[in-house]
């Protein structure tokens, strides 16, 4: 496992080659402001070692990221007073594991394009556009996930 990747912006932040607005740092992780936030106050938590997929993080490191997110989210809630805090791991954008912590002021602050439609040039969030599997389909997938 590589600890630093030469063409990764997050690795450049870890090594000090790229600037960031850090809100927390320890020997394993850095929390920094997102340069393209959905809402003011959005931040990222990145591991200092280069691992592409969040699910490939050692369990202790993943737990450390989530516990740090909880502490920093409490600070965010007290300071900016969003209605909710959302956590998002999608892995697109930068191929280096990271957790997005997003202050939410409406349910539309985190949505899937699959649930959006345009009516009269207005984007509408419609959860009914998402597929609704049958209970037997859900049970089948649940069983497969349990038995891996």
Order of alpha helices (4+ residues) and beta strands (2+ residues): alpha-beta-beta-beta-alpha-beta-beta-beta-beta-alpha
